[in-house]
């Protein structure tokens, strides 16, 4: 018989989105750049001059 009772609950607080720390973002960009240059070098080293 409790099915007809409306239960009022407080809404759960909204959690702020997670943020990446600035130092981690800086290292991530540096690693991506180094990997990009390494991939470019490997590509041109394997294909050779044409």
N, C-alpha and C positions, 0 to 999 in steps of 0.2 A: 503494500500500500504506500510505500515511500516513493513510488514512481511519479506521483503528481507534484512532488515538492520541488520547487526551483531553488537550486543552491547557488548562491552568489559567491564567486571567488574573485580575488584580486588577480588581475592579469600579471603574468610573469614579466619581470623587467626585461627590456630589450638589451641584449648584450652588444657592446660596440664591436665592429669587425676587427679582426686581428690585423695588426700592422707589422710590416717587416722592419726590423731595426735598420737605421741608416747605414751602419757599418757593414751589415750583411748584404744590403743592396749594393754598396760600393764594391765589395769583393765579388759579388755575383756578376756585376757588369765587367769587371776586370777579367774574370775567368772566361766569360763569353767572348770577350775580345781576343784573348790569347788563343782560345780554341778556334776561333774564326781564322786568325792568321795562320795557325798550324794547319788547319784544313786546306787553306788556300795554298800554302807552301807544298803540302803533300800532293795536292792535285797537280800543280805545275811540275813538281819533281817527277811524278810518275808519268805524265803525258809527254814531257820533254818538249824541246823547241820543235816547231814545225817548219 
